[in-house]
Structures are given as C-alpha cells and as structure tokens.
Amino acid sequence: MHPTFINRTLFIATKHGKEHALAPLLLDKLGVGVEVAYIDTDIFGTFSGEINRSKSVLETLRDKCNRAREIYGIDLVLSSEGSFGPHPQIGFMPCNEEYLMLIDFSNDLEVVAKVFSIETNFSSMIIKTQEELINFADKVHFPSHKIIIRKSLTDFTDIKKGIGNFDDLIFYFNEIKSQQGYAYVETDMRALHNPSRMKVIEQAGEKLIEKLNKFCPNCSTPGFDITKFEKGLPCSWCGNPTQSILYTIATCSKCLFLEKHKFPNGKQVEDPQYCSFCNP
C-alpha cells in the first residue's frame, strides 16, 4: 500500500449501490477504509432520460466528487459514471463504458480508470403484446436485471422503474397498453438493478487499483500510466511509418514527468498489409 493512503478512508459517492462492487476490492487491494457518501447522482443525468447529462464524462465525475466533498467535508472520494450505446465498430452490438475517478483533495491527485465492455443487456423496444414482453424479458435476463416501462422514449409520465417480478411487469405493461395500444420497455441500467453492469464497474475498480499501484519514477505519485500513443511503427517492406503504435507515453498527473516506451507491443516493424504505401 502506498503511504498516500495509509490510515485514510475513501468515500464512494453514489446513490445506486456501487459500493457493493467496489468496496471489497478497495479494502483488500488498496488498504483504505471505505464508506459511502450518499449523494443524489440523478441531478447529473439519468439513463432513462428525464435529466440529460449536460457535461462530459470527466466533468461529471469531478462534479460528483466535489458534491460529496461539499456535503460531507471529506478529502478522498471515488465517483463513477457509465454510458451505453451501440458498439463503435459493430453498430448492432450494445456496449457499456464505465469510468471511475478518484480525487485526493489533500494531495491534489486525480486518477481515472475506464473499461469498455460488450457484456451488457442494454436494450429497448416498443412492445404491443404480452408474448413480445415475455420474450424481451427473457432476452435481458429478467428478473435478476430490472426493467423500466413507460409510454415512449420521450414521455416520462407514468414511468415505472426497477420492475423486478412478472406480476408487476405484466400489470404495468397492460396499464400503459390500455391507453395507447403499446408500451416502451427498456432495461434499467442503474447499477443496483443491473448485475451485468455491476461486474463491469468491478472491472473498472480493478483497473483503477492497478493504476494506483504504478508510481511516478520522478516523484512517486500514484497513478503513473499511459496517457498517449504515438503512431509510426515502420513497415517491414518499405520502412515508411504505419498507423500502428510506435511509442506509448506515460505521464505523471502531479509533476508532469513523461516516460516514452518504444515498441510497446513487442514488435519493431509492421506487416505490409497494414501499410498505406504497400497496401493502399
């Protein structure tokens, strides 16, 4: 354990039970005490769309940490933010990105970890029949993973969240269907209602701890990790630079010390098939 965290308590700023995924890791591998700083994170945006996230992911993470500090007067805070959408390369496949930010206000330290995963049940659809509803529920791992029902994507009246049993699911579906002939049904992506997301948050926690155990060679600050990549690995045929990685650059967030590592993937030349000169 790094001296920075000895005999300190790390507060997890959350409303949706993320401590269940993160606290055991932090206790075991970082050695800090762990407590929950309960804040209303919905004010920064909701997955169901009533409140849109108005800032970037990193700005939102900082706002959550600052909010916890303001309310509880604490100096070591961890916040989380997730996003869901189509895979950037495979559009039909849903994906989940989870970010964690640790801010040590006493030591002016900020460390961020990110995980990208396709292990998500993120889905939604307009449903007209009970048979369609049951098929959707089965596909998204209901009832262990909760469901939201409402009138439409943009209508937030009569929204029912956290539905976790078939009786309620069918009741609320029929209630909305009786008004308009269909219902908009979606997965509830709040962490405490979505075990798949909790697993990805845990993976982000492991990555954060891994980063915190990397120390700056210049000032020993935790969180020394890769921040940039430089392309230009030469082609094995023509020697021209390719789009493959030539250098990684690790940066200290405290003293801004830089360390370049050449040939990070263990090869000194690239296959000509990836060369824009040999294979235009």
C-alpha positions in Angstrom: 0.0 0.0 0.0 1.3 3.4 -0.9 1.9 5.9 2.0 -0.6 8.3 0.4 -3.5 6.1 1.5 -2.3 4.8 4.9 -4.9 5.2 7.7 -7.4 7.0 5.4 -11.0 6.5 4.4 -12.1 6.5 0.8 -15.7 7.6 0.3 -17.7 6.3 -2.7 -20.0 8.9 -4.0 -23.1 7.0 -5.1 -26.9 6.7 -4.9 -27.2 3.3 -6.6 -25.3 0.8 -4.5 -22.0 0.8 -6.4 -20.2 0.2 -3.1 -21.2 -3.5 -3.4 -18.9 -3.8 -6.4 -16.1 -1.5 -5.3 -15.8 -1.7 -1.5 -14.4 -5.2 -1.2 -11.7 -4.5 -3.9 -10.7 -1.3 -2.3 -10.5 -2.8 1.2 -8.5 -5.8 0.0 -6.1 -4.3 -2.5 -5.8 -0.6 -1.6 -6.0 -1.0 2.1 -8.1 2.1 2.8 -11.2 2.2 4.9 -14.3 2.5 2.7 -17.6 4.4 3.4 -20.5 5.6 1.2 -21.1 9.3 0.6 -24.7 9.2 -0.4 -25.4 11.9 -3.0 -28.3 12.4 -5.5 -26.3 11.5 -8.6 -29.5 11.8 -10.7 -29.1 15.6 -10.8 -26.1 15.0 -13.1 -28.2 12.9 -15.5 -30.3 9.8 -15.7 -30.1 6.8 -18.0 -33.9 6.9 -18.6 -33.6 10.4 -19.9 -35.6 12.6 -17.5 -32.4 14.6 -16.9 -29.8 14.7 -19.6 -26.1 14.7 -18.7 -25.1 18.2 -19.7 -21.3 17.8 -19.2 -18.6 15.5 -20.4 -17.9 12.2 -18.5 -14.8 13.6 -16.8 -16.6 16.8 -15.8 -19.5 14.9 -14.4 -17.1 12.6 -12.4 -15.4 15.7 -10.9 -18.8 17.3 -10.1 -19.9 14.1 -8.2 -16.6 14.1 -6.2 -16.9 17.8 -5.4 -20.6 17.4 -4.4 -19.6 14.7 -2.0 -16.8 16.8 -0.6 -19.2 19.8 -0.1 -21.8 17.7 1.7 -19.6 15.5 3.9 -16.3 17.5 4.3 -14.2 14.6 3.0 -10.9 14.6 1.2 -10.7 11.2 -0.6 -13.6 10.5 -2.9 -14.4 8.0 -5.7 -17.1 8.6 -8.3 -18.4 6.5 -11.1 -20.1 7.2 -14.5 -21.4 4.8 -17.1 -22.6 5.2 -20.6 -24.4 2.8 -23.0 -24.9 2.7 -26.8 -24.1 0.9 -30.0 -20.6 -0.6 -30.5 -18.4 1.9 -32.3 -17.3 -0.7 -34.9 -20.2 -3.2 -34.8 -23.3 -0.9 -34.7 -25.9 -3.6 -33.8 -24.0 -4.7 -30.7 -24.6 -2.8 -27.5 -21.7 -1.8 -25.3 -21.0 -0.3 -21.9 -18.3 2.1 -20.9 -17.6 2.6 -17.2 -15.4 5.3 -15.7 -14.1 5.7 -12.2 -12.4 8.8 -10.8 -10.5 9.0 -7.5 -9.8 12.5 -6.2 -7.4 13.0 -3.3 -8.1 16.6 -2.4 -5.4 16.7 0.2 -2.7 15.8 -2.2 -4.1 17.4 -5.4 -4.3 14.0 -7.1 -6.8 12.8 -9.7 -6.7 9.3 -11.2 -9.2 7.9 -13.8 -9.8 4.4 -15.0 -12.0 3.3 -17.9 -13.3 -0.1 -19.0 -15.1 -0.9 -22.3 -17.3 -4.0 -22.3 -19.8 -5.8 -24.6 -21.1 -7.7 -21.6 -24.3 -5.7 -21.2 -28.1 -6.4 -21.5 -28.7 -2.8 -22.7 -31.8 -2.9 -24.8 -35.2 -1.3 -25.5 -38.2 -1.7 -27.8 -41.8 -0.8 -28.4 -43.9 -3.8 -27.3 -47.5 -4.5 -28.3 -48.2 -8.0 -27.0 -47.6 -10.0 -23.8 -45.7 -12.6 -25.8 -43.3 -9.9 -27.1 -42.9 -8.7 -23.5 -42.0 -12.1 -22.1 -39.5 -12.6 -25.0 -37.9 -9.3 -24.2 -37.7 -10.0 -20.5 -36.0 -13.3 -21.2 -33.5 -11.7 -23.5 -32.4 -9.1 -21.0 -32.1 -11.6 -18.1 -35.2 -10.5 -16.2 -36.0 -10.7 -13.3 -32.3 -10.5 -12.0 -32.0 -7.5 -14.2 -34.8 -5.0 -13.7 -36.9 -3.3 -16.4 -38.5 0.1 -17.0 -41.8 0.6 -18.7 -43.2 3.9 -20.0 -45.3 5.4 -22.8 -42.5 6.3 -25.1 -38.8 7.2 -25.3 -39.6 10.9 -24.7 -42.7 10.6 -22.5 -41.7 10.5 -18.8 -45.3 10.4 -17.4 -46.3 7.2 -15.7 -42.8 5.8 -15.9 -42.3 2.7 -13.8 -38.7 1.8 -12.8 -37.0 -1.1 -11.1 -39.6 -3.6 -12.1 -38.4 -7.0 -10.8 -41.2 -9.5 -10.9 -43.5 -10.8 -13.6 -46.8 -9.8 -11.9 -45.7 -6.1 -11.8 -44.2 -6.3 -15.3 -47.4 -7.6 -16.8 -49.6 -5.2 -14.7 -47.7 -2.0 -15.7 -47.4 -3.2 -19.3 -51.2 -3.7 -19.6 -51.8 -0.4 -17.8 -49.9 1.6 -20.4 -51.0 -0.6 -23.3 -54.7 0.1 -22.4 -54.1 3.8 -23.0 -52.3 3.6 -26.4 -52.0 0.1 -27.6 -48.3 -0.4 -26.8 -45.6 0.3 -24.2 -42.0 1.4 -24.4 -39.9 -1.2 -22.5 -36.2 -0.9 -21.6 -33.6 -2.3 -19.4 -33.0 -0.5 -16.1 -29.3 0.4 -16.3 -28.9 1.8 -12.7 -26.2 -0.2 -11.0 -28.2 -1.7 -8.2 -30.8 -3.1 -10.7 -28.3 -4.4 -13.2 -25.8 -7.2 -12.2 -24.1 -7.1 -15.6 -23.2 -3.5 -15.1 -22.0 -4.1 -11.6 -19.5 -6.6 -13.0 -18.1 -4.0 -15.4 -17.9 -1.5 -12.5 -15.9 -4.0 -10.6 -13.6 -4.4 -13.6 -13.1 -0.7 -13.6 -12.3 -0.8 -9.9 -9.6 -3.4 -10.6 -8.1 -1.2 -13.3 -8.1 1.8 -11.0 -6.3 -0.1 -8.3 -3.8 -1.3 -11.0 -3.1 2.4 -11.9 -2.8 3.5 -8.3 -0.1 0.9 -7.8 2.0 2.5 -10.6 4.2 5.3 -9.2 5.9 8.1 -10.9 9.7 7.5 -11.3 10.3 11.2 -10.5 8.1 12.0 -7.6 6.5 8.6 -6.5 2.9 9.9 -7.0 0.4 7.1 -7.6 -1.4 6.8 -10.9 1.6 6.9 -13.3 0.2 5.4 -16.5 -0.1 5.6 -20.3 -1.8 8.8 -21.4 -0.8 9.0 -25.1 0.2 6.8 -28.1 2.4 7.8 -31.0 1.9 6.0 -34.3 4.6 5.3 -36.8 5.7 1.7 -36.5 7.7 1.2 -39.7 6.6 -1.1 -42.5 8.8 -4.2 -42.8 8.9 -3.8 -46.6 9.2 -0.2 -47.4 10.2 1.3 -44.0 7.5 4.0 -44.2 5.6 4.8 -41.0 2.2 3.0 -40.5 -0.7 3.8 -38.3 0.4 1.2 -35.8 1.8 2.2 -32.4 5.5 3.1 -32.1 5.6 4.7 -28.7 3.5 4.8 -25.5 3.8 7.9 -23.3 3.2 7.7 -19.6 2.5 10.9 -17.7 2.5 11.9 -14.0 -0.5 14.0 -13.1 1.4 15.7 -10.4 4.8 16.7 -11.7 4.1 16.1 -15.4 7.1 13.8 -15.8 7.0 11.9 -19.1 8.3 8.5 -20.0 8.3 7.1 -23.6 8.3 3.4 -24.2 9.2 2.3 -27.7 7.8 -0.9 -29.4 5.2 -1.4 -26.7 3.6 -4.4 -28.5 6.9 -6.2 -28.7 7.5 -5.8 -32.5 9.8 -3.4 -34.3 8.2 -3.5 -37.7 4.6 -3.8 -39.1 3.2 -6.3 -41.6 2.9 -4.7 -45.0 -0.8 -5.4 -45.1 -1.3 -2.5 -42.6 0.9 -0.1 -44.6 -0.9 2.6 -46.7 2.1 2.7 -49.1 2.4 -1.1 -49.8 -1.3 -1.8 -49.4 -3.1 1.4 -50.3 
